[in-house]
Each structure stands twice: as C-alpha cells, then as structure tokens.
Amino acid sequence: MNHELTLTNRNNKDNYYYVFFYYINIEYSILIIFFNMTYCVGMKMDDGIVMVSDSRTNAGLDNVSTYKKMFTYSVGDRSIIIITSGNLSTSQHVYKTLENDINSSNPKNSLNLCKNFDEIADYVGQISLNHSKTDGISINTHLGSNFIIGGQISGQEHALMMVYPVGNYISASEIKPFFQLGETKYGKPILDRLIRNETSLGDAARCALVSFDSTMKSDLTVGPPIDLVVYKKDSIQISLEEHLQFKTPFFSDLSSKWSEGLRNLFKELPKFDWEK
C-alpha cells in the first residue's frame, strides 16, 4: 500500500495540515487493527511473584474478544510465568514458539536451556522481534508485543523482567517492584501508594485485583476473565492460579468492599471552612 503524497505547493499551510491529519488517520487505523488493549500487572515481592492479566482484546467497538494472555511453565528446576500485551498475532506466535521449542528434541534454544532470567528475557524478546519484522508493515513497533516475565530458577534469586517490542528488557528494582502493560493509568495510583518490596503476597494480589477493578470501571477495553498467579519464592512451582469473573464470589466481594470503603473514607475527609 502506497501512502506517499505529492504537495503541489510546499508553502501552502493547508497542505501541511492535510498531510498531518492524513498520516494521523493512517496511524490511528493501524493502531485499531493491530494493537489490542489490555491490562497486565507483574510484581516482585520479597516473598515471591504476583502476576495478573485480563483476557480482553479490542480491534474496535464492534470487535471485542477474549484471549488468554498468560503462559505458565513449571518443570524441573524452574518456574516461569509470562504475560503479554500488544499485537495478538505476535503474542500468540511467541507462546507457540516457546511451546514448540520446549517439546522439540533438539531446539536451538528453549526455556529449559536458558541459564538465567536474563537469557529468558533475551530469548523471548528475539522471538517477538523476529516475528514482528516479517509482517510486511514498516511500523514495527505497532506490530510488536510487550512481555512481563516472572519466576525463578532453582539456586537463583526470583526475578521479574519486562521485555519491549524491540527485544530489549529491564528488571524490576527495589524502588519500583512492579510492571504494568496496556491500559495502565487507572490502576497505577493504588500500586504506587501500596506496593513495596516487603508487601506480603496476599496484600499484593489483593492490590492487583483492586487495580484491575478500578481499570475495568473506567475502560471497557479491559475485562474478565482475569488470570491471577502467585509464586512463592524457592517453591519452584506455581502456588496459586485463579481464573476470575465479575461474578466470582471473591472478586465480587473484593470490588464491593473496596467501593464501600472508599465512599466511607471520603466522608471522613477534612471539611472546607465555608462548610462549617
């Protein structure tokens, strides 16, 4: 598809406005087609890892579907959890490649062969980058996916990494022990206020679900089912795996109690002088 434009008069301001809005329209269309909104949270606590993802993908208001965005792998000396946001085709290709390499008798690389989480993050990043390059559209960042990878290899510290569409990655720090993907703005304030390295796994999981509840109340492109995984440090196995709907009793009770608590707390805020 050729989107080149010829300007008859480069000094004509209207032409520049036309070009600007023309390319903005193309950009927006590509985003709608290829970028699926979602929300994912990964946390690294002193006691382990908490990972949560929704299952909503959006290619326009009339094309909303659900797809699982979490990949778990616990075999031998390692336990690995991966969640993703971005281009659905790329994310599914990465997960399929990971499965194929695990099941292959002689793979070039696999989650089994990586010696540490840096190698795992680099491996996932390269699979994602290679796939997004072959789609035939030059705006590669819109065809890429982001990944949060958490877990532990026996004898090593538990880890949490975020992998970007271009294949590079960063690790969670003591200053910021959590990562978010997708529609992050609605659920970020509570994470900033409450999540610390010493936060218990139970409190971290509850905080993540409240973060999801806040996001889903403000953005319809994020929705259930919600996948929740808790990994306890040094266990080398998934400690808890939940699949939550709006009507799941625990999540429904959590949501209603949080809303009620906020309303009650709001009533206790200081009054203005002119109200007294």
FIKENU-36121 format. One record per residue (C-alpha): residue in three letters; residue number from 1; x negated, y negated, z negated; chain. Coordinates in nm, 3 decimals. Each point is the difference from the previous one (the first is absolute). Example, Ala and Ser with C-alpha at 12.3 -4.5 7.8 and 13.67 -1.06 7.14 Angstrom:
  resn  resi       px       py       pz  chain
   ALA     1   -1.230    0.450   -0.780      A
   SER     2   -0.137   -0.344    0.066      A
This chain:
  resn  resi       px       py       pz  chain
   MET     1    0.000    0.000    0.000      A
   ASN     2   -0.145   -0.334    0.106      A
   HIS     3    0.074   -0.294   -0.227      A
   GLU     4   -0.232   -0.252    0.169      A
   LEU     5    0.142   -0.347    0.063      A
   THR     6   -0.108   -0.264    0.250      A
   LEU     7    0.034   -0.362   -0.113      A
   THR     8    0.075   -0.246    0.276      A
   ASN     9   -0.113   -0.293   -0.213      A
   ARG    10   -0.233    0.060   -0.293      A
   ASN    11    0.060   -0.352   -0.127      A
   ASN    12    0.371    0.059   -0.035      A
   LYS    13    0.080    0.042   -0.369      A
   ASP    14    0.319    0.191    0.081      A
   ASN    15   -0.203    0.269    0.172      A
   TYR    16   -0.204    0.057   -0.312      A
   TYR    17    0.317    0.031   -0.209      A
   TYR    18    0.136    0.247    0.253      A
   VAL    19   -0.314    0.214   -0.010      A
   PHE    20   -0.003   -0.009   -0.380      A
   PHE    21    0.358    0.119   -0.038      A
   TYR    22   -0.039    0.247    0.287      A
   TYR    23   -0.284    0.180   -0.170      A
   ILE    24    0.164   -0.027   -0.341      A
   ASN    25    0.301    0.178    0.151      A
   ILE    26   -0.222    0.276    0.143      A
   GLU    27   -0.179    0.032   -0.332      A
   TYR    28    0.327    0.024   -0.190      A
   SER    29    0.136    0.262    0.240      A
   ILE    30   -0.309    0.216   -0.043      A
   LEU    31    0.028   -0.027   -0.377      A
   ILE    32    0.366    0.104    0.008      A
   ILE    33   -0.074    0.301    0.219      A
   PHE    34   -0.320    0.123   -0.159      A
   PHE    35   -0.012   -0.122   -0.361      A
   ASN    36    0.222    0.184   -0.246      A
   MET    37    0.063   -0.185   -0.324      A
   THR    38   -0.047    0.196   -0.320      A
   TYR    39   -0.121   -0.034   -0.356      A
   CYS    40   -0.269    0.209   -0.167      A
   VAL    41   -0.188   -0.036   -0.329      A
   GLY    42   -0.311    0.180   -0.122      A
   MET    43   -0.145   -0.047   -0.351      A
   LYS    44   -0.319    0.117   -0.166      A
   MET    45    0.035    0.017   -0.377      A
   ASP    46   -0.258    0.120   -0.251      A
   ASP    47    0.206    0.318   -0.039      A
   GLY    48    0.067    0.071    0.367      A
   ILE    49    0.179   -0.106    0.317      A
   VAL    50    0.358   -0.109    0.080      A
   MET    51    0.118   -0.012    0.363      A
   VAL    52    0.345   -0.107    0.122      A
   SER    53    0.141   -0.044    0.351      A
   ASP    54    0.338   -0.065    0.156      A
   SER    55    0.135    0.184    0.306      A
   ARG    56    0.143   -0.282    0.209      A
   THR    57   -0.117   -0.095    0.349      A
   ASN    58    0.141   -0.293    0.193      A
   ALA    59   -0.012   -0.074    0.372      A
   GLY    60    0.282   -0.253   -0.010      A
   LEU    61    0.324   -0.021   -0.194      A
   ASP    62    0.165    0.263    0.218      A
   ASN    63   -0.286    0.251   -0.024      A
   VAL    64   -0.073    0.081   -0.363      A
   SER    65   -0.114    0.353   -0.087      A
   THR    66   -0.168    0.191   -0.281      A
   TYR    67   -0.338    0.173    0.022      A
   LYS    68   -0.222    0.141   -0.272      A
   LYS    69   -0.311   -0.218   -0.040      A
   MET    70   -0.183    0.201   -0.266      A
   PHE    71   -0.251    0.282    0.056      A
   THR    72   -0.118    0.214   -0.295      A
   TYR    73   -0.280    0.255   -0.001      A
   SER    74   -0.116    0.197   -0.306      A
   VAL    75   -0.223    0.299    0.075      A
   GLY    76   -0.318    0.121   -0.164      A
   ASP    77   -0.211   -0.277   -0.150      A
   ARG    78    0.203   -0.299    0.120      A
   SER    79    0.337   -0.169   -0.021      A
   ILE    80    0.082   -0.270    0.256      A
   ILE    81    0.306   -0.222    0.048      A
   ILE    82    0.040   -0.228    0.304      A
   ILE    83    0.273   -0.257    0.070      A
   THR    84    0.032   -0.216    0.311      A
   SER    85    0.163   -0.299    0.164      A
   GLY    86   -0.018   -0.135    0.354      A
   ASN    87    0.048    0.165    0.337      A
   LEU    88    0.200    0.320   -0.050      A
   SER    89   -0.162    0.179    0.294      A
   THR    90   -0.349   -0.068   -0.135      A
   SER    91    0.093    0.104   -0.355      A
   GLN    92    0.157    0.327    0.117      A
   HIS    93   -0.299    0.071    0.225      A
   VAL    94   -0.240   -0.048   -0.291      A
   TYR    95    0.199    0.234   -0.226      A
   LYS    96    0.027    0.262    0.276      A
   THR    97   -0.373   -0.021    0.068      A
   LEU    98   -0.077    0.042   -0.370      A
   GLU    99    0.218    0.313   -0.010      A
   ASN   100   -0.153    0.142    0.319      A
   ASP   101   -0.355   -0.056   -0.126      A
   ILE   102    0.083    0.162   -0.335      A
   ASN   103    0.139    0.308    0.176      A
   SER   104   -0.275    0.018    0.264      A
   SER   105   -0.262    0.273   -0.036      A
   ASN   106   -0.282   -0.225    0.122      A
   PRO   107    0.092   -0.371   -0.028      A
   LYS   108   -0.246   -0.283    0.059      A
   ASN   109    0.134   -0.157   -0.317      A
   SER   110    0.286    0.051   -0.245      A
   LEU   111    0.120   -0.098   -0.345      A
   ASN   112   -0.173    0.318   -0.122      A
   LEU   113   -0.338   -0.101    0.144      A
   CYS   114   -0.016   -0.361   -0.123      A
   LYS   115   -0.242   -0.027   -0.293      A
   ASN   116    0.160   -0.302   -0.168      A
   PHE   117    0.285   -0.248    0.039      A
   ASP   118   -0.212   -0.239    0.203      A
   GLU   119   -0.035    0.272    0.262      A
   ILE   120    0.373    0.075   -0.022      A
   ALA   121    0.088   -0.367    0.055      A
   ASP   122   -0.242   -0.023    0.294      A
   TYR   123    0.140    0.323    0.149      A
   VAL   124    0.362   -0.120   -0.021      A
   GLY   125   -0.097   -0.343    0.133      A
   GLN   126   -0.172    0.144    0.305      A
   ILE   127    0.295    0.225    0.086      A
   SER   128    0.235   -0.298   -0.024      A
   LEU   129   -0.224   -0.230    0.201      A
   ASN   130   -0.059    0.254    0.277      A
   HIS   131    0.372    0.058    0.043      A
   SER   132    0.094   -0.369    0.005      A
   LYS   133   -0.260   -0.063    0.273      A
   THR   134    0.163    0.246    0.240      A
   ASP   135    0.349   -0.148    0.009      A
   GLY   136   -0.075   -0.225    0.297      A
   ILE   137    0.091   -0.331   -0.163      A
   SER   138   -0.277   -0.245   -0.072      A
   ILE   139    0.135   -0.135   -0.330      A
   ASN   140   -0.142    0.291   -0.197      A
   THR   141    0.068   -0.135   -0.348      A
   HIS   142    0.375    0.025    0.063      A
   LEU   143   -0.036    0.366    0.093      A
   GLY   144   -0.213    0.088   -0.299      A
   SER   145    0.102    0.117   -0.345      A
   ASN   146   -0.113   -0.072   -0.354      A
   PHE   147   -0.059    0.280   -0.249      A
   ILE   148   -0.039    0.024   -0.376      A
   ILE   149   -0.195    0.309   -0.106      A
   GLY   150   -0.016    0.117   -0.361      A
   GLY   151   -0.105    0.306   -0.195      A
   GLN   152   -0.312    0.176   -0.118      A
   ILE   153   -0.270    0.248    0.095      A
   SER   154   -0.111    0.219   -0.291      A
   GLY   155   -0.307   -0.139   -0.176      A
   GLN   156    0.056   -0.351    0.137      A
   GLU   157    0.198   -0.300   -0.123      A
   HIS   158    0.360   -0.029    0.117      A
   ALA   159    0.029   -0.256    0.280      A
   LEU   160    0.237   -0.232    0.182      A
   MET   161   -0.084   -0.140    0.345      A
   MET   162    0.179   -0.212    0.258      A
   VAL   163   -0.078    0.062    0.368      A
   TYR   164    0.068   -0.276    0.255      A
   PRO   165    0.109    0.046    0.366      A
   VAL   166   -0.354   -0.070    0.126      A
   GLY   167   -0.134    0.292   -0.207      A
   ASN   168   -0.175   -0.186   -0.282      A
   TYR   169    0.102    0.045   -0.363      A
   ILE   170   -0.025   -0.139   -0.353      A
   SER   171    0.020    0.154   -0.349      A
   ALA   172    0.225   -0.102   -0.288      A
   SER   173   -0.180   -0.207   -0.264      A
   GLU   174    0.035   -0.067   -0.372      A
   ILE   175    0.131   -0.348    0.086      A
   LYS   176    0.265    0.135    0.237      A
   PRO   177    0.074    0.370   -0.063      A
   PHE   178    0.283    0.023    0.254      A
   PHE   179    0.065   -0.032    0.374      A
   GLN   180    0.321   -0.079    0.188      A
   LEU   181    0.100    0.057    0.362      A
   GLY   182    0.285   -0.138    0.209      A
   GLU   183    0.257   -0.234   -0.155      A
   THR   184   -0.209   -0.097   -0.303      A
   LYS   185    0.120   -0.342   -0.113      A
   TYR   186    0.316    0.093   -0.193      A
   GLY   187   -0.159    0.273   -0.210      A
   LYS   188   -0.339   -0.161   -0.064      A
   PRO   189    0.080   -0.233   -0.296      A
   ILE   190    0.080    0.280   -0.245      A
   LEU   191   -0.312    0.193    0.104      A
   ASP   192   -0.215   -0.310   -0.055      A
   ARG   193    0.151   -0.057   -0.344      A
   LEU   194   -0.001    0.355   -0.135      A
   ILE   195   -0.246    0.230    0.176      A
   ARG   196   -0.342    0.035   -0.164      A
   ASN   197   -0.257    0.280    0.003      A
   GLU   198    0.110    0.112   -0.346      A
   THR   199    0.371    0.014    0.094      A
   SER   200    0.137    0.348   -0.066      A
   LEU   201    0.107    0.214    0.296      A
   GLY   202    0.361   -0.006   -0.120      A
   ASP   203    0.008   -0.379   -0.027      A
   ALA   204   -0.174   -0.033    0.337      A
   ALA   205    0.256    0.229    0.166      A
   ARG   206    0.290   -0.192   -0.155      A
   CYS   207   -0.156   -0.330    0.106      A
   ALA   208   -0.040    0.127    0.356      A
   LEU   209    0.366    0.104    0.015      A
   VAL   210    0.113   -0.339   -0.134      A
   SER   211   -0.219   -0.157    0.268      A
   PHE   212    0.183    0.212    0.259      A
   ASP   213    0.338   -0.090   -0.148      A
   SER   214   -0.080   -0.372    0.029      A
   THR   215   -0.116    0.046    0.358      A
   MET   216    0.304    0.200    0.111      A
   LYS   217    0.236   -0.259   -0.148      A
   SER   218   -0.163   -0.272    0.215      A
   ASP   219   -0.093    0.186    0.321      A
   LEU   220    0.222    0.253    0.177      A
   THR   221   -0.292    0.132    0.206      A
   VAL   222   -0.128    0.174   -0.315      A
   GLY   223    0.212    0.285   -0.130      A
   PRO   224    0.023    0.349   -0.148      A
   PRO   225   -0.081    0.280   -0.023      A
   ILE   226   -0.291   -0.108   -0.220      A
   ASP   227   -0.289    0.244   -0.040      A
   LEU   228   -0.186   -0.020   -0.333      A
   VAL   229   -0.317    0.194   -0.081      A
   VAL   230   -0.197   -0.009   -0.325      A
   TYR   231   -0.349    0.149   -0.025      A
   LYS   232   -0.164    0.046   -0.342      A
   LYS   233   -0.376   -0.049   -0.004      A
   ASP   234   -0.209    0.321    0.015      A
   SER   235    0.305    0.223    0.055      A
   ILE   236   -0.081    0.056    0.372      A
   GLN   237    0.369    0.057    0.068      A
   ILE   238    0.309   -0.215    0.045      A
   SER   239    0.151   -0.055   -0.345      A
   LEU   240    0.339   -0.133    0.110      A
   GLU   241    0.176   -0.034    0.334      A
   GLU   242    0.346   -0.163    0.019      A
   HIS   243    0.235   -0.077    0.290      A
   LEU   244    0.234   -0.280   -0.112      A
   GLN   245    0.322   -0.139    0.145      A
   PHE   246    0.205   -0.302   -0.111      A
   LYS   247    0.236    0.236   -0.182      A
   THR   248   -0.271    0.212   -0.164      A
   PRO   249    0.092   -0.037   -0.371      A
   PHE   250   -0.347   -0.103   -0.116      A
   PHE   251   -0.047   -0.265    0.270      A
   SER   252    0.357   -0.129   -0.031      A
   ASP   253   -0.039   -0.036   -0.378      A
   LEU   254   -0.340   -0.167    0.038      A
   SER   255    0.140   -0.252    0.249      A
   SER   256    0.306   -0.090   -0.208      A
   LYS   257   -0.197   -0.033   -0.325      A
   TRP   258   -0.259   -0.223    0.170      A
   SER   259    0.270   -0.227    0.143      A
   GLU   260    0.182   -0.017   -0.333      A
   GLY   261   -0.324   -0.070   -0.186      A
   LEU   262   -0.089   -0.285    0.235      A
   ARG   263    0.342   -0.159   -0.044      A
   ASN   264   -0.022    0.023   -0.379      A
   LEU   265   -0.355   -0.135   -0.006      A
   PHE   266    0.095   -0.289    0.227      A
   LYS   267    0.257   -0.111   -0.255      A
   GLU   268   -0.279   -0.028   -0.259      A
   LEU   269   -0.213   -0.241    0.204      A
   PRO   270   -0.057   -0.349   -0.151      A
   LYS   271    0.275   -0.256    0.065      A
   PHE   272   -0.054   -0.345    0.152      A
   ASP   273    0.038   -0.293   -0.238      A
   TRP   274    0.300   -0.121    0.198      A
   GLU   275    0.177    0.331   -0.062      A
   LYS   276   -0.015   -0.031   -0.378      A
